[in-house]
Structure formats: structure tokens, C-alpha cells
Amino acid sequence: MSNEQTPSNDRNAVTRRRLLLGAPLVGAGVCGFAFWKMLAGMQAGSFNPHDINAPVTGRAVPTFTLPDQPPGTGFSEADLKSLQKPVLVNFFASWCIPCIAEMDALLALQKKLPIWGIAYKDKPENATGLLKHAGNPYERIGSDRNGRVAIDWGVSGVPESFLIAPGGLIVWHSAAGLDNPDVLNELTTALKAVGG
């Protein structure tokens, strides 16, 4: 018995080696092309990294129950479904810089629209401290310590806001802070459409 490999086995081994070495290069090329397309879209104004189109609008709010987040009272989907007027649900966290940046806009907005907050993956004492320091725009506040409710809502990060029409229907959603004038204009338009 001979341990020598045949020329065809050698060719197969070389071909396999080339494929294994080439795979990362192909993957890097695909990623590079996707990144280039994203940058080109941002430059042309056709790609907004904050505009995450989660398929949540047009749906009823998911089933959930949130415990109290001091200084507010927790709430559930039943509370939202029983409302007769629109309400804005805002996911926030004390560790989120854009959430802190949008607090002034929320404080101004609370004069026109009830806002209910959901503290996302935050320690209760930290969320309470943020609201004590920055001001509290929320009529009710629930705590989503493990982030499970956020997953059911389709939240990809904070801040995120949802306009809820009477009966519990999600009619508007934004993954960008409300300190952005364009986002605030979109919300105003959506609010008018539901009679708010």
C-alpha cells in the first residue's frame, strides 16, 4: 500500500484551500459594497439610519402589563385600548443620551398630547433620577426592566415613540428623537389625522 496521493487528490486539496481562502475575501467584498451603497444613500438623502420601518403601524398594541416606574403608575394594553383620545408612548432610558436630548421636546409636547413613558432596561432608581433632573413629561410610566415588552412592540433601541389612536391602534412610529423638527412635524401630521 502506498501513502502517496494521486494528482487528482492533490488538485482537489488545492481547490478546497483556494475556496476556503477566497470565502472571507468575497464576504468582505459584499460587506464593502453594502456599506458603500448605504453611504451613497445617506449622501443622496434616500437613506436615513434613524428611519427604521418596523411593521408596527396599523396594528393594535401588543398584550403587555408594566409595573410602576416611580414617580409614575404602570399600565397595560387594556389601559391604552380604553382611551378615548390619542396618546404618545415613549420608550426611554437614563443611560440613553438621545433620550436625555429629547426631554425638552417631550416637556413641550405634553401640553398638547398625553405622553406615557416606558423605562427600557433601566434601573428604577436611575430612571427616577433622570426624570427628577430633566423633568417628567409622562402621565404614566411603566418599567420594562428585561426589555421583553419592547421586543413585542418592535423597538430596536431608545428613544422610540408610538402614537396610539383611541382603541389601541398604533398609527405612527419613530425611532428618532422628538427633538428632531422633521420627526415632530411627522407626529403633528399623524396626530391631526386621528383628531388630536
DRENGUZA-42467 format. One line per field, with one value per residue (C-alpha): residue number from 1; residue in three letters; chain; x, y, z. Coordinates in nm, 3 decimals, always signed. Layout:
BEGIN
resi <- c(NUM;...);
resn <- c(ALA;...);
chain <- c(A;...);
px <- c(X;...);
py <- c(Y;...);
pz <- c(Z;...);
This chain:
BEGIN
resi <- c(1;2;3;4;5;6;7;8;9;10;11;12;13;14;15;16;17;18;19;20;21;22;23;24;25;26;27;28;29;30;31;32;33;34;35;36;37;38;39;40;41;42;43;44;45;46;47;48;49;50;51;52;53;54;55;56;57;58;59;60;61;62;63;64;65;66;67;68;69;70;71;72;73;74;75;76;77;78;79;80;81;82;83;84;85;86;87;88;89;90;91;92;93;94;95;96;97;98;99;100;101;102;103;104;105;106;107;108;109;110;111;112;113;114;115;116;117;118;119;120;121;122;123;124;125;126;127;128;129;130;131;132;133;134;135;136;137;138;139;140;141;142;143;144;145;146;147;148;149;150;151;152;153;154;155;156;157;158;159;160;161;162;163;164;165;166;167;168;169;170;171;172;173;174;175;176;177;178;179;180;181;182;183;184;185;186;187;188;189;190;191;192;193;194;195;196);
resn <- c(MET;SER;ASN;GLU;GLN;THR;PRO;SER;ASN;ASP;ARG;ASN;ALA;VAL;THR;ARG;ARG;ARG;LEU;LEU;LEU;GLY;ALA;PRO;LEU;VAL;GLY;ALA;GLY;VAL;CYS;GLY;PHE;ALA;PHE;TRP;LYS;MET;LEU;ALA;GLY;MET;GLN;ALA;GLY;SER;PHE;ASN;PRO;HIS;ASP;ILE;ASN;ALA;PRO;VAL;THR;GLY;ARG;ALA;VAL;PRO;THR;PHE;THR;LEU;PRO;ASP;GLN;PRO;PRO;GLY;THR;GLY;PHE;SER;GLU;ALA;ASP;LEU;LYS;SER;LEU;GLN;LYS;PRO;VAL;LEU;VAL;ASN;PHE;PHE;ALA;SER;TRP;CYS;ILE;PRO;CYS;ILE;ALA;GLU;MET;ASP;ALA;LEU;LEU;ALA;LEU;GLN;LYS;LYS;LEU;PRO;ILE;TRP;GLY;ILE;ALA;TYR;LYS;ASP;LYS;PRO;GLU;ASN;ALA;THR;GLY;LEU;LEU;LYS;HIS;ALA;GLY;ASN;PRO;TYR;GLU;ARG;ILE;GLY;SER;ASP;ARG;ASN;GLY;ARG;VAL;ALA;ILE;ASP;TRP;GLY;VAL;SER;GLY;VAL;PRO;GLU;SER;PHE;LEU;ILE;ALA;PRO;GLY;GLY;LEU;ILE;VAL;TRP;HIS;SER;ALA;ALA;GLY;LEU;ASP;ASN;PRO;ASP;VAL;LEU;ASN;GLU;LEU;THR;THR;ALA;LEU;LYS;ALA;VAL;GLY;GLY);
chain <- c(A;A;A;A;A;A;A;A;A;A;A;A;A;A;A;A;A;A;A;A;A;A;A;A;A;A;A;A;A;A;A;A;A;A;A;A;A;A;A;A;A;A;A;A;A;A;A;A;A;A;A;A;A;A;A;A;A;A;A;A;A;A;A;A;A;A;A;A;A;A;A;A;A;A;A;A;A;A;A;A;A;A;A;A;A;A;A;A;A;A;A;A;A;A;A;A;A;A;A;A;A;A;A;A;A;A;A;A;A;A;A;A;A;A;A;A;A;A;A;A;A;A;A;A;A;A;A;A;A;A;A;A;A;A;A;A;A;A;A;A;A;A;A;A;A;A;A;A;A;A;A;A;A;A;A;A;A;A;A;A;A;A;A;A;A;A;A;A;A;A;A;A;A;A;A;A;A;A;A;A;A;A;A;A;A;A;A;A;A;A;A;A;A;A;A;A);
px <- c(+0.000;+0.131;+0.073;+0.127;-0.168;-0.278;-0.254;-0.636;-0.641;-0.373;-0.579;-0.892;-0.699;-0.561;-0.908;-1.059;-0.780;-0.838;-1.213;-1.155;-0.909;-1.136;-1.455;-1.351;-1.246;-1.586;-1.764;-1.556;-1.637;-2.012;-1.998;-1.790;-2.039;-2.334;-2.154;-2.076;-2.446;-2.554;-2.312;-2.422;-2.786;-2.710;-2.533;-2.823;-3.073;-3.250;-3.123;-3.199;-3.040;-3.299;-3.594;-3.647;-3.965;-4.068;-4.405;-4.589;-4.816;-5.169;-5.154;-5.315;-5.082;-4.937;-5.050;-4.842;-4.853;-4.590;-4.525;-4.497;-4.186;-4.170;-4.282;-4.549;-4.803;-4.756;-5.004;-5.114;-5.256;-5.605;-5.538;-5.434;-5.728;-5.976;-5.855;-6.086;-5.804;-5.465;-5.161;-4.790;-4.598;-4.226;-3.956;-3.663;-3.369;-3.147;-2.834;-2.956;-2.804;-3.063;-3.340;-3.199;-3.167;-3.536;-3.669;-3.723;-3.926;-4.133;-4.195;-4.323;-4.529;-4.704;-4.910;-5.071;-5.075;-5.071;-4.739;-4.689;-4.334;-4.172;-3.834;-3.638;-3.378;-3.316;-3.272;-3.579;-3.369;-3.176;-3.495;-3.642;-3.323;-3.336;-3.696;-3.618;-3.324;-3.458;-3.829;-4.112;-4.325;-4.511;-4.865;-4.796;-4.468;-4.406;-4.083;-3.960;-3.654;-3.581;-3.683;-3.947;-4.227;-4.001;-3.945;-4.320;-4.357;-4.078;-3.842;-3.489;-3.338;-3.423;-3.568;-3.866;-4.215;-4.554;-4.874;-5.170;-5.517;-5.831;-5.898;-5.528;-5.422;-5.060;-5.087;-4.735;-4.388;-4.043;-3.705;-3.558;-3.570;-3.854;-3.601;-3.571;-3.806;-3.882;-3.989;-4.202;-4.371;-4.448;-4.602;-4.811;-4.945;-5.028;-5.196;-5.419;-5.519;-5.657;-5.830;-5.576);
py <- c(+0.000;+0.338;+0.658;+0.873;+1.084;+1.079;+1.401;+1.436;+1.429;+1.699;+1.915;+1.871;+1.972;+2.283;+2.375;+2.337;+2.551;+2.823;+2.822;+2.847;+3.133;+3.311;+3.296;+3.574;+3.795;+3.750;+3.823;+4.137;+4.248;+4.205;+4.395;+4.671;+4.709;+4.724;+4.988;+5.192;+5.176;+5.291;+5.587;+5.681;+5.669;+5.890;+6.142;+6.145;+6.177;+5.848;+5.656;+5.765;+5.540;+5.656;+5.568;+5.208;+5.088;+4.826;+4.690;+4.821;+5.090;+4.979;+4.713;+4.703;+4.749;+4.416;+4.242;+4.361;+4.472;+4.703;+4.760;+5.111;+5.316;+5.586;+5.857;+5.717;+5.438;+5.137;+5.042;+4.771;+4.733;+4.739;+5.093;+5.206;+5.035;+5.205;+5.559;+5.800;+6.034;+5.972;+5.915;+5.904;+5.608;+5.687;+5.429;+5.592;+5.514;+5.715;+5.576;+5.692;+6.027;+6.087;+6.023;+6.297;+6.526;+6.483;+6.557;+6.930;+6.844;+6.594;+6.852;+7.098;+6.829;+6.717;+7.039;+6.917;+6.540;+6.293;+6.104;+5.770;+5.652;+5.311;+5.291;+5.045;+4.815;+5.071;+5.051;+5.213;+5.448;+5.569;+5.634;+5.821;+6.028;+6.122;+6.244;+6.435;+6.608;+6.663;+6.699;+6.449;+6.471;+6.144;+6.099;+5.731;+5.539;+5.166;+4.976;+4.729;+4.603;+4.299;+4.459;+4.196;+4.449;+4.648;+4.335;+4.285;+4.647;+4.606;+4.851;+4.846;+5.098;+5.406;+5.657;+5.529;+5.674;+5.539;+5.738;+5.534;+5.619;+5.563;+5.191;+5.100;+5.121;+5.220;+5.492;+5.641;+5.530;+5.687;+5.551;+5.903;+6.154;+6.407;+6.689;+6.647;+6.903;+6.669;+6.393;+6.638;+6.755;+6.393;+6.339;+6.657;+6.542;+6.195;+6.350;+6.567;+6.260;+6.093;+6.403;+6.505);
pz <- c(+0.000;-0.094;+0.107;-0.196;-0.311;-0.668;-0.874;-0.871;-0.487;-0.481;-0.718;-0.502;-0.190;-0.363;-0.493;-0.144;+0.006;-0.253;-0.182;+0.192;+0.145;-0.104;+0.105;+0.350;+0.058;-0.109;+0.222;+0.275;-0.079;-0.024;+0.307;+0.148;-0.136;+0.107;+0.316;+0.003;-0.101;+0.246;+0.240;-0.113;+0.002;+0.303;+0.080;-0.167;+0.118;+0.038;+0.343;+0.697;+0.962;+1.216;+0.994;+1.090;+0.927;+1.176;+1.065;+1.369;+1.231;+1.158;+1.432;+1.772;+2.067;+2.184;+2.501;+2.796;+3.158;+3.308;+3.678;+3.821;+3.748;+4.016;+4.010;+3.774;+3.758;+3.533;+3.262;+3.023;+2.673;+2.827;+2.954;+2.605;+2.435;+2.668;+2.587;+2.406;+2.295;+2.129;+2.350;+2.273;+2.415;+2.452;+2.532;+2.716;+2.945;+3.178;+3.006;+2.662;+2.553;+2.273;+2.532;+2.753;+2.449;+2.359;+2.711;+2.644;+2.331;+2.533;+2.805;+2.542;+2.370;+2.690;+2.676;+2.351;+2.392;+2.683;+2.694;+2.865;+2.923;+2.932;+3.108;+2.892;+3.054;+3.325;+3.700;+3.860;+4.070;+3.764;+3.563;+3.861;+3.889;+3.520;+3.549;+3.867;+3.698;+3.342;+3.419;+3.388;+3.071;+3.142;+3.277;+3.339;+3.349;+3.336;+3.389;+3.125;+3.315;+3.095;+2.763;+2.684;+2.625;+2.392;+2.182;+2.148;+2.035;+1.776;+1.948;+1.807;+2.051;+2.251;+2.218;+2.020;+2.014;+1.910;+1.857;+1.978;+1.845;+2.055;+2.076;+2.094;+1.727;+1.653;+1.387;+1.389;+1.492;+1.500;+1.603;+1.612;+1.895;+1.909;+1.930;+1.551;+1.384;+1.092;+1.330;+1.529;+1.208;+1.113;+1.457;+1.427;+1.089;+1.226;+1.530;+1.312;+1.110;+1.424;+1.553;+1.815);
